């Protein structure tokens, strides 16, 4: 009915990749930029110098100190000799000048010498270092990453003051021109990790990057899985610890989160606070997280399986309670559980999107009022309300935020299988998930290590966290160049 519009022909590029830089071409390229400043200055010898810069990107105090005042009192023939406090770079092509000016540089044009210079004077826009919000700890460092990449590198270098800590800088995004820095410890990190990460970064082809999670998508080995293959952290101490183990850290400009890799499935249950507490307490808390993860996945599906197909295996006292609570319910156990889980997710998501104080009130009051009203209206049983509440609380014990959403989706998957096949269906779903985890990799390294493949020596920091005096070797699955963490064994 509606004919397709003819595809417009792509406009030809106005300039080639190596266009000689001229005053006229630069003005034409920077047209319709209201925050662009073009200033003509006279030196002490009467020579004209033209400045091009975007005032919203430039530190105005420094431009007077570094450029304007030295040029006014300059008696040299070449303006480059006057700017003794600035790092000068010569330009020859239009594309270079365009890139420099939008990145916060001041362009200087000397018409007599027909020379173009650039010096970086970007404004240091960044918030102050604050406390971590998503990875809170009671004991440990309080600083967190900020949006300024150089500041993030500094916080890591202060914790690892070694010359072996290397940084490689890249630029990704054809429009955003986002800076990304890969950090690793030379002679410790497996060179295979570095080469794989380097190839993945160079292969990135996209126009804009606004967050480190978008970079992680292009770095992952498996694009269509629920499980994250990189660990995102806002803590410089966690990043430093990962570097010391033999991992790599990626820092993305304008992002307050670093990317750690390679990781395995069990790293998602580790908290930075595990290494600050007594090892027995830390082991108990870590074991509690794994138990909570299992309960969050299986409690509601197990309820559906028992009340649908396996009520005969229940003790009589529990069976009488279930019969009494379900005798007047119009919905089957599957639809009853589905309705409550969807309602819970709506409340959780709404409380996150509301302002902080309103969100807390909404979460508490919404859960109590809706839960009580649902029971009184006869849409859900008291037992299911208790199980849904326990599974919801248990899911929050997992330190990684992405894993809480993974739990929700897997919970629905197990719910469908348990309603169709009962307990065997739920067991089948768990087996499918484990097999899927065994097939994943992170930077080409097994995602389910050190369980599959088996590295028994790495189990002292897996389900439990052994005393630091016992953890004398780095994880074997990372294949570090320096195996021992104690000096006398090196």
Phi, psi and omega in degrees: 000315180253112181292148178291144175286140178297138181291129180287143178288140179292132180292142178288149180294135183293332181226154175284175183290344179228071180270125178302139184277124175227162181297318182292317181293323179293318177298321179293323181289328184260019181291155179063034173243101188294331181271010177279135178243132174236113186239137175255125180243149175251128177279179181295337179266005181084010181278141180271137176226131183252132179251133175239126176196159176262114190295336179283349180253353190254143172281104187296329179291319181288328181295325176290321184285320188268328188243304190296305182297315177299325180289323181295329182254019183271137177239013179274156177285324180259126185291338180297329180286341180279333185267067184283346179261006185238151174271112189260141175228131180277142181241146179231340187236152183296319182298323177295317181295319178299316181295318182295318186289326179278350177263003176102025178259156174258126178264135179241131181241123177256103184292332181289310178278351185052053187234138178247133179232157178220140174222135184279121179224044184293150180284135183278071180279113179196145177280161180288158180291126181238190180277152176293136184259324182265341179237063183285144177225156176275316176250145178123181182294151183254351183278156179220164179297154174240184183280352180269116188293323180296323179292323178294320177297320180299317181296327177285318181295329177294332179270339179230075183279067180232148179287344179286347179284108185257150178231131176239126185257137178227164175235124181234158180090110182294333179259314185283336182049053184282133177275137177225137182239128175259127181243139177200163179258115180294148182066012174228311180286139177301122181301337179297320178298316183296315182292321178295314179296321180297318179294321180294321179294316181293335181275354181294128180225095180206164188269328187214140176230123182250349184205157180294332178296329176291325176292320180299327179300318181282343181269346186287149175281329183235117186274339191244041176241158179284334192272132178290139180257001173227149180260122177264130183222149175253009185253122176292332178290322177294322178294318179295320178296320179294320177298321180291340176278342182112019178263176175247154178233132177250126176249132182247132181296146181064024178224134182267022179228135173263162181244128182246135177199160356282157178233169170239177184300326186283341176294337181290348180254004181264137179249146176304332182288345179301330185264005177251342182267168173300143190296328179292317179294316180296323178294319178298315181294321179292319177297324178296326178294317178296319177296318179296321177300316179294318179295319180298327180282324195251343186300306182291314175301324178294322176299316180295318180295318181291317183282347180262310189236341190233032181293344180290339181271357181280145172300152185300320182297317178291322180297319178297322178295316180295319179296321181292319182284334184259358186296331184248012181274133182278344185260152174288162180303324181296309181290331176296313180292320179298316180299317183289322179292320178294318177299319179298317180294325177296316180295316180298316182290322179294322180292331177286325185276342179283161171306156191306307183292318179293325180295320178296317180295318180298318182296317182287306184293319180299317180295317182290310185294311182294320179297314179294319181293324180295320179292315181294327179282349177085024178263345180208154180270161178297323182297316180294322178300318179295316181293319178296319179295318179295316180295325179293316179293320181296326181294333181282352178285343178286124186295330184277124183295321181298327181291333176295325176285326176297320179301318181298315182291320177294326178300317177294322178298314178292330179296318179294315181294321180291328178287332181272318188240359181076210181299319175303326178292320179294319177297319177299320179296319178296319179296319179299318180295317180295317178297320178297318179296323180292337180270355181272158175221158174230115188053043178069012179255145184303131184280337183258010174291149007266025176271313177218106000291160189273123172233093186296329182294336181276357183285351177286354174223046183241270178283335173237167175241103183292166179300143182299335178289343178265337183273082185262352181239148174284158182305132183291328183291344176276348180049055182289154178287334175246107187285318187271145177260000177251146191292322188289344181267353184282000000 
